[in-house]
Amino acid sequence: MSSPRNATPHVTPHASDVTSDGAAWLASAGAYPRSTLALWEERPEAPVVLPCGSAFDVVSAPAIFGRRMLDRMWEEGPGSGPVAEFRGRMLLFTAPGTAQRLPSLLEWEEWSARGRKGGRTGEVPPLLCHGAGDAVTVPAPAGAPPRSGSRWLVAPDTRQPWLPGPEILLWAAVRAARAAVRISIFPPADQGAKVYDVSRRR
């Protein structure tokens, strides 16, 4: 697969890498973008609830599995769009329409948690797909309190970010599930270790 970017992922411990263009893109998802930007001008540390389905969809994965997906996308695939962590979940920002198509693709390929009889049931944990009619809480563009569980991992930095579609998310989920099977034959990693270190490059 060719990469839409040449850069390696910039994983940030704080949300300060959200650019003004990235904030404008996030705000464009809502009905009143100027109000959202005004709020962030006044309170740049404030998370905001934004609707899905127009500027982006969001696929929410359990933290460890989501990090494995993110690793696969950057190490073996085209990279990712913006990615955030929120309350123990990984939020992968995707192309509009992904939330509608991804569950059926997973089921068709027998990788969903509700896979067919005799299929690979349970190897991909339930992914929460947020599309038209849904809303998600996005981290603040300029930092979050420690222990808030809310931060950007791949911060939005442009008004037109590249966003993966359902096929790329399917590919990443399948690769992550296969990696989890390989990892499970080894003793558990130190529980205090950073999750990202568990599935880095071989």
N, C-alpha and C positions, 0 to 999 in steps of 0.2 A: 504494500500500500504506500502511495506517496503521501508525504506529509504536507498539510496546508501551512505549516510553520517550520522553520528551521531551528527554532530555539528549543532548548530543553525546558521542562516545566519549572516555573518559578514558584516554589512552595513557600508561602509566607506564614510566619507565626502570628502576624497581626494583619488587620485589614487595611493598613495604611497604603498598600500598593494599588488600591482602587483609584484609577485616574478620574479626572473630571469627565472625560468622554465615557468611561465605564459607568460612572454614576448616572450620566445622562441616558445611557442605554437602559440601565435598570429602571430608572424613573419612567421611561417611555412605555413600560408595560402597564402602568396605571392610567386611570382616567384623567388624573390631574398631575402631569409630570412636573409642572412648575411648583406645585405645592410640596411635592416630595423633595425636590431639590432645595426649596426654601427651608424645609424642616432639617435637611442634612446640613445646610449652611449654619443653622442655629444650633443643631445638636448632631454633630457628625458621628457621635458614638451610638446613635439610636438605630436599632433594627427596625425594619419596616415590612409590613405585609403587602405583597404585590400579587396581582392576578397572573395566572398562567394562560397560555393558549394563543397569545398574539406575538409578543417579542420572543417568548421562549416557553418550553415545557420544562418540567423538572422531574428527574427520576431519583427517588430517594432510596438508598440502600443502607443496610446495617453497616456500621463504621468499618469493621475489619474487611468485610467482603467488598465494600465500596472502595477501599484503598487498594485492594487487589485489582479491581476493575481499572482504577486510575493508573496503576503501574503498567498493566497490560496495554492500555491506550497510549502511554507515552513511550514504553520500551519497544513495543512491537507494532504499534499502529500509528494512526494519524495525529495523536495528541487528543486534547480535550478542549471543550469550551470552559467557561467559568465553573468553578467547583467550590462549594462551601461545606462546612461542618456545622450542624445544628442539632444540639441535644442528642448526641450519640448516633446521628444519621449523617450519611454523606449525600449531599445534594448536587447532582450532576445536571447542569443546565444544558438542555438539548434543543434541537430544532422543533418548532411547533408541529404538532401531529404525532410526535414520538410517543406520547403518553397513550394515545389511542391504539397505535400499531404494535408497540413492543410486547404487551401481554399475549397477543395472539401469535406473534412470531415465536415467543418462548414456548407456548403451548404446542404450536405446530411442530417445533423441533424437539418436543418432549423434554424440555429443560425447565419447565415451570414447576413450582412447588405443588401444582395440581396436575402434574403430568399424567399421561395416559397409562393405563394398566401395563405393567412391564416396561415402562419408560424410565427415565432417569430422575424419578421423583425426588424432590428435596435437595438436589445438588446445587440449585440456584435458589437462595432464600427469597422469600417474597419481596419483590421490588414495588414500592409505592409510586405509581405513575400519576403525576399531576398535570392535567391539561386544561382545556377550555372549561370554565365553570369552577375551577379550583384556584386556591391561592396558597402561597407559601411565605414564611417569614425569612427574609434575607438578612444576613449580617450587616452591621453598620459599615459604611465605607472607610471610617477612620478609627479603627481600633474598637475593641470590646473589653469589658472588664475581665480580668483573669478568672478562670473557672466558670465563665459564662457558658462554655460549650458552643459558642457561636463565633466563627471566624472564616475568613476566606483562605482557601488553599491555593487556588488558581484565580487570582483576582481579575474582574473585568477591566479591560484597559482600552477599549475602543467602542465607537458607536455602532459598529457592525461586526461583532465577534463571530468567528466561525463556530458553529454549533453542530455536534454530531447528531446523526439521525438514528432511527430505530435499528437499522442493520448493524451499525457500528456498536451500539449498546448491546445488541444480542451477541455479537462477536466477543466483546469485552467480558460479558457475563459468563459465557461458555468458557473462555480462557481462564477466568478467575476461578470458576468452579473446578476446572481440571487442576489448576495450581493448588487449590485447597486440598484436593485428594492426595496430591504428592506430598504436601506439607504434613498431612495428618499421620503419615507413617513414622515421623520423627517425634522425639519427646517434645512436650510443650515448651515454647520459648519462655524466657523470664517474663513474668506478668508485669513487671515494672518497665520493660523495654518499650521503646516507641514502636507503635504499630507499623509505621512505614518501613521500619528496618526489617520486618519479618519477611517481606516478599520482594526485596530489592533485587537488583541484577544478580544473576548467577555468576 
